[in-house]
């Protein structure tokens, strides 16, 4: 299993806002209220972490405006367009029992309760009612570089029996037709 990331992404910088270096932040967290209390964070862009000090955060429609120390102009703010705002993994909010961060789920091996290998979680789609795990099946033998079949597994308790990040697996009870 891959190593856990050092940081947990809590939002994405959409664009500069105004002329004094504020940034429009689209939250990507179940705890957006915690963003207002951030003192320090990390900007992740092109795989490089840059530590930053948070001067202020305020709500702005369905986004937030964040002011970072040392970013005082549109030009200095523009370089961070598209960057992720993250916190060290150790400072991430503790989740309730049975809840998991995306980074804990993506990459898990998916097997049925009977032990059949289904594939690996490639991404999580957020829908209105429940998340859906996109599972990439193994490539058929002799397929070369061609990827295997893709399965859409609903993140509901009747299908997902267990999520075990420490063991690197997710156990499912597929709905009729899901693996056909």
C-alpha positions as CSV (number, residue, x, y, z in Angstrom):
1,X,0.0,0.0,0.0
2,X,1.2,3.5,-0.8
3,X,2.5,5.7,2.1
4,X,-0.1,8.1,3.6
5,X,0.3,11.7,2.4
6,X,2.0,14.2,4.7
7,X,-0.8,16.7,4.2
8,X,-4.6,16.7,4.1
9,X,-6.1,19.0,1.5
10,X,-8.8,21.3,2.9
11,X,-9.5,23.5,-0.1
12,X,-8.4,24.7,-3.5
13,X,-7.4,28.2,-4.5
14,X,-9.7,29.3,-7.3
15,X,-8.3,32.7,-8.1
16,X,-7.2,36.0,-6.7
17,X,-9.9,38.3,-5.2
18,X,-9.5,42.0,-5.1
19,X,-6.2,44.0,-5.3
20,X,-4.7,43.3,-1.9
21,X,-3.7,39.6,-2.4
22,X,-6.8,37.8,-1.0
23,X,-7.5,34.4,-2.5
24,X,-10.8,32.8,-3.3
25,X,-10.8,29.4,-1.6
26,X,-13.2,26.6,-2.5
27,X,-13.4,24.4,0.7
28,X,-12.9,20.7,0.3
29,X,-13.6,19.6,3.8
30,X,-16.5,18.4,5.9
31,X,-15.3,21.0,8.5
32,X,-15.2,24.4,6.7
33,X,-15.8,26.2,10.0
34,X,-12.3,25.1,11.1
35,X,-10.7,27.1,8.2
36,X,-11.5,30.3,10.1
37,X,-9.3,29.2,12.9
38,X,-6.3,28.2,10.8
39,X,-3.0,29.9,11.8
40,X,-0.7,28.0,9.6
41,X,-1.1,25.9,6.5
42,X,0.6,24.7,3.4
43,X,0.1,25.6,-0.3
44,X,0.7,22.6,-2.5
45,X,1.4,23.4,-6.2
46,X,3.3,21.3,-8.7
47,X,4.0,18.8,-5.9
48,X,5.9,21.3,-3.8
49,X,4.7,22.3,-0.3
50,X,5.1,26.0,0.7
51,X,4.3,26.8,4.4
52,X,2.2,29.9,4.8
53,X,0.8,31.9,7.7
54,X,-2.9,32.6,7.6
55,X,-3.8,36.2,8.3
56,X,-7.6,35.9,7.9
57,X,-10.4,33.8,6.5
58,X,-13.9,34.9,5.9
59,X,-17.0,33.4,4.2
60,X,-17.8,34.7,0.7
61,X,-20.9,33.0,-0.8
62,X,-20.2,29.3,-1.2
63,X,-16.5,29.9,-1.0
64,X,-14.1,31.7,1.4
65,X,-11.7,34.5,1.1
66,X,-8.3,33.8,2.6
67,X,-5.5,36.3,3.2
68,X,-2.0,34.9,3.6
69,X,1.0,36.8,5.0
70,X,3.3,37.9,2.3
71,X,0.8,37.8,-0.5
72,X,-0.1,41.4,-0.9
73,X,-0.9,41.9,-4.6
74,X,-2.9,40.4,-7.5
75,X,0.4,39.3,-9.1
76,X,1.6,37.5,-6.0
77,X,-1.8,35.9,-5.5
78,X,-2.1,34.8,-9.2
79,X,0.8,32.4,-8.8
80,X,-1.2,30.3,-6.4
81,X,-4.3,29.9,-8.7
82,X,-5.1,26.2,-8.7
83,X,-3.0,25.4,-5.6
84,X,-4.3,23.2,-2.9
85,X,-4.5,24.5,0.7
86,X,-3.5,21.7,3.1
87,X,-2.8,21.0,6.7
88,X,-0.3,18.5,8.1
89,X,-2.0,15.1,8.5
90,X,-1.5,15.2,12.2
91,X,-3.5,18.4,12.5
92,X,-6.5,17.1,10.4
93,X,-9.8,16.9,12.2
94,X,-10.5,13.5,13.8
95,X,-13.3,11.8,12.0
96,X,-16.2,10.0,13.7
97,X,-16.1,6.2,13.8
98,X,-16.8,4.8,10.3
99,X,-15.8,7.9,8.4
100,X,-12.6,8.1,6.4
101,X,-10.6,10.7,4.5
102,X,-10.4,10.4,0.7
103,X,-6.7,9.6,0.9
104,X,-7.4,6.7,3.1
105,X,-9.8,5.2,0.6
106,X,-8.2,5.9,-2.8
107,X,-5.8,3.1,-3.6
108,X,-7.5,0.4,-1.4
109,X,-7.9,-3.1,-2.9
110,X,-11.6,-4.0,-3.3
111,X,-12.7,-7.6,-2.7
112,X,-16.0,-9.2,-2.3
113,X,-17.0,-10.8,1.0
114,X,-16.3,-14.1,-0.8
115,X,-12.7,-13.1,-1.5
116,X,-13.1,-12.2,-5.2
117,X,-10.7,-9.5,-6.3
118,X,-12.6,-6.6,-7.9
119,X,-9.9,-4.0,-8.3
120,X,-8.5,-0.8,-6.8
121,X,-10.4,2.4,-5.7
122,X,-9.2,5.0,-8.3
123,X,-11.4,8.0,-7.2
124,X,-14.5,9.0,-5.3
125,X,-17.5,10.7,-7.0
126,X,-19.6,12.9,-4.8
127,X,-23.3,12.6,-5.7
128,X,-26.3,14.1,-4.1
129,X,-27.3,11.1,-2.1
130,X,-24.1,9.1,-1.5
131,X,-20.6,8.9,-2.7
132,X,-19.6,6.4,-5.4
133,X,-16.3,4.6,-5.5
134,X,-14.7,4.3,-8.9
135,X,-13.0,0.9,-8.9
136,X,-10.5,0.0,-11.6
137,X,-10.5,-3.8,-12.2
138,X,-7.3,-5.7,-13.0
139,X,-6.3,-5.7,-16.7
140,X,-7.3,-8.9,-18.5
141,X,-4.4,-11.3,-19.0
142,X,-2.6,-10.6,-22.3
143,X,-4.0,-7.1,-22.4
144,X,-0.7,-5.3,-22.2
145,X,-1.1,-1.7,-20.9
146,X,-4.9,-1.8,-21.4
147,X,-6.8,-1.1,-18.1
148,X,-9.4,-3.5,-16.7
149,X,-13.0,-2.8,-16.4
150,X,-14.3,0.0,-14.3
151,X,-16.9,-0.6,-11.6
152,X,-19.1,2.0,-9.8
153,X,-19.6,0.9,-6.2
154,X,-22.1,2.9,-4.2
155,X,-20.8,3.9,-0.8
156,X,-23.8,2.5,1.2
157,X,-23.6,0.2,4.2
158,X,-25.5,-2.6,2.4
159,X,-22.7,-2.7,-0.2
160,X,-19.6,-1.6,1.6
161,X,-19.2,-4.0,4.5
162,X,-15.8,-2.7,5.7
163,X,-13.2,-0.1,4.9
164,X,-9.8,-1.2,6.4
165,X,-7.1,1.4,5.5
166,X,-4.5,-0.4,7.8
167,X,-5.1,-3.6,5.9
168,X,-5.2,-1.8,2.5
169,X,-8.6,-3.2,1.6
170,X,-12.4,-2.6,1.3
171,X,-14.8,-5.5,1.5
172,X,-18.0,-5.3,-0.5
173,X,-21.2,-7.2,-1.0
174,X,-22.0,-6.3,-4.7
175,X,-25.6,-5.5,-5.7
176,X,-27.0,-7.9,-8.3
177,X,-25.4,-7.1,-11.7
178,X,-22.7,-4.8,-10.3
179,X,-19.8,-7.1,-11.4
180,X,-21.5,-8.5,-14.5
